[in-house]
């Protein structure tokens, strides 16, 4: 509403500048593995007939596992 006072959380930009992000070999390997997993997930999402069904399957699996 007009005149209403609000607050907002504005996070710092990523990656943080201080301290700088140190990308060693182990972290670089984990980053590559994460990127590959995201690519596989994107491809799987393109192959299913319905994204709602795809999401439901993952939510159900998580519920059963936990």
N, C-alpha and C positions, 0 to 999 in steps of 0.2 A: 504494500500500500504506500501511497505517497507520504513521505515524511517518516516512514518507519525506519528505525535504526536496526541494522543487521550486522553480523560478524561473519567472516569467511576465513576458512583455513586455506592458506596458499602455501603449498609445499615448496621446498627449495628445488631448483632444477636438478635433473639427473643427467649424467653421473655427477656426484658432488665434486666441486672444484677444490675443496680443502677438507680433508687431505685428498690428493689426486688419486684416481682409480689406478691401482697397480694390477696389470693384467699379466700374471705369470703363466707359465705353460699349463699348470693344472687348471687354473681358472679359465684359460682360453679353451681347453678341451671340454670343460663343463658347459661353457657358452655354446660351443659348436654342437654338443649333444642336445642342448635345450632347443637350439634353432632347428635341428633335424627333427626333433619330436614335434615341434610346432608345424613343420612342413607336412609331416605324416598326418597330423590331426587335420590340417586343412584339406589334404587330399581325401581323407576318409569322409569329411563333411561334404565334399563335392560328390562322392559316390553314393550317398544314401538318398532315398527318395524324399525324405522329410527331415529337416533340421530339428523339428520338435521331437520326432522319434529318436533321433541320434542323441540329443541332449537327455531325453528321458532315460535312455538305456544307460548312460553314464551316471546319472543321478541315482538310478536304481542300484547299479553295481556298487557305488560308494555306500549307499545305505545298507546293503547286504554285508559288505566287508566290515563296516564299522558297527 
